[in-house]
Amino acid sequence: MDGYLGKILNVDLTNGEIAEVTLNPDYARMFIGGSGLAARYIYDLADADTDPLGPENPLVFMTGPLVGTRAPSCGRYVICARSPQTNLWGESNVGGFLGPHLRFAGYDGMIVRGQASQPVYLLVRDGEAELREASHLWGMDCYQTQETIKEDLGDPSVRVACIGPGGERLVKYASVIAGKGRAAGRSGMGAVMGSKRLKAVACRGTGSVPLADRDAFDEIARETLAWVKDDVSTQVFNQTGTAGSANLCSMLGNMPNKYFTQGTFDAVDNISGSTMAETILVGTSGCFGCVVQCGREVEITEGPYQLERTDGPEYETVGALGSMLLIDDLAAVCYMSHLCNRYGLDTMSTGVTLGLAHYLYEEGVIESEDLGGLALGWGDPEPAIKLIEMIANREGLGDLLAEGTLAVARHYGTEEMAAQVQGLEVAMHDPRASSGVALSYLTSPRGACHNKSDAYLLDIGRTMEDIGIGLVDRFEEEGKAALMVRHQNWRSAGDALIACMIVNFPVDGLVEMLGAATGWDIALDSLLRAGERILNLKRVLNLRWGLKTEDEKLPGMLLKPLEEGGTGGYVPDVERLLTDYYEVRKWDRKSGKPTLEKLRELDLADVAEELY
């Protein structure tokens, strides 16, 4: 089965049993890999009553056909399950090296079910897999866990993805940390691991990925690599990381400030990627096979937030833990980011939840006595650091904050002030700065996600002429639905390959590499159709799990115009955007269902039987 190893590990934690199952070739052809394949297997295994934190919730680790090859910037994998944060589709995409090593060890993915009676970790090495006792690891942070596993195995090169105290204590937005600073952050996959008492996955492989035409593949990969190297975004992200876009995003009103209530942040330059590069940056890092090297390595030798050489924050984290709280101390932002990574917490959801806590404190809804005497203040990192610790350990009010922004707002009767969609906290791109971002939040399978169509990149000038996307007006709503559908289909296909979303790939390069890897006669249209098929399958899963069209909305706080800053007072017309989107998608506006015609068109006849 060219392009695939053809095997998936089926892990039953309840019985301690591991079996190899053959990858369904029809599934591979239709859903490719990554979150597409994961969605198909979860569709088969999870029903309407599946408890996100119950043993029956399948937790799927999945790679794609380009992972572990010479395809540049395709060293990723996904972790998927029903999300405890949203009760809907949960998906988190992560880089590093574990995904390629899982393939080198002989597997395309893993499906983990059940619940261990005591903490365990899964070890996968060259065609063999075993569960090992992990009670001695329980309670360790993510970096301690990784180092201890490497020491126990006597193998410093083994690749580890693990949870920290956040996942162990079932913080709803707990992340899975792979290596230093690589996070499967969104939608609470760390909590799912914690509920299963699965502390970590460790992997090492020495094999290779079978390719249908290796010579052709290598030639296309070289051409694609040359393109990526020459692209201006590669050079910018290499020099300043994704946080290098902070100044531009702030100017456009894209970067949120003071919990989305303020249009400008004069001190944004203090926490930008450029300032990081000029002051505390000591190196860069990248995932398997990536020339971008967008990862930041920082060292802070003075002041209260000293850090030995470690992972530095990217744009989303700088926004969530910096401008969101009006914190302009870069060292403090780095320290808070590092703390989240060690505890295993999604920095975005953490920052937004902290922002709501600060807002409610300022409004007098939360008082100092509720916080054990802590006094919150915009721009003050010390209480924010304490709150992160309280969340990870579920101490005091941290126990409520660990449930996420929507739960906190509902507790205090302020739901319209919860910056979230479907329970997932809004990313660091204000929907009042872009109709495309607003529509992406409203229609993403996992809630307020900026990755399923990264419209903010289109807003700053990225074009994709091959899929019909030229220069866009970020506020224009006419025709935006059709544009976003095309871009979502493309991103969905990319998440199946799996290709890094920040890299500006040549479209034909990815299509041709997939064909050379698998031997398929595939064109751009069929790859886009696969992306569309995957999105529609995730849609059906969400409908199975209770998605209602009336829940596809922005909170009231994000429908109030900002008087200052780069948004120009724009507020998205949610009803217009959604009505147009449903029409383009061929989804029923009332029920939210894909039409029977659309499902048949996408060869999802068996899925259609569930709805019709």
Buried (B, 14 or more C-beta within 10 A) or exposed (E): BBBBBBBBBBBBBEEEEBEEEEBBEEBBEBBBBBBBBBBBBBBEBBEEEBEBBBBBBBBBBBBBBBBBBBBBBBBBBBBBBBBBBBBBBBBBBBBBBBBBBBBBBBBBBBBBBBBBEEBBBBBBBBEEBEBBEBEEBBEBBBBBBBEBBBEBBEEEEBBBBBBBBBBBBBBBBBBBBBBBBBBBBBBBBBBBBBBBBBBBBBBBBEBEBBBBBBEBBBBBBEBBBBBBEEBEBBEBBBBBBBBBBBBBBBEBBBBBBBBBBBBBBEBBBBBBBBBBBEEBBEEBBBBBBBBBBBBBBBBBEEEEBEBEEBBBBBBBBBBBBBBBBBBBBBBBBBBBBBBBBBBBBBBBBBBBBBBBBBBBBBEEBBEEEBBEEBEBBBBBBEBBBBBBEBBBBBBBBBBBBBBBBBBBBEBBEBBEBBBBBBBBBBBBBBBBBBBBBBBBBBBBBBBBBBBBBBBBBBBBEBEBEEBEBEEBEBBEBEEBBBBBBBBBBBBBBBBBBBBBBBBBBBBBBBBBBBBBBBEBEBEBEBBBBBBBBBBBBBBBBBBBBEBEBEBBBBBEBBBEEBEEBBBBEBBBBBEBBBEBBBEBBBBBEEEBBBBBEBBBBBEBEEBBEBBE
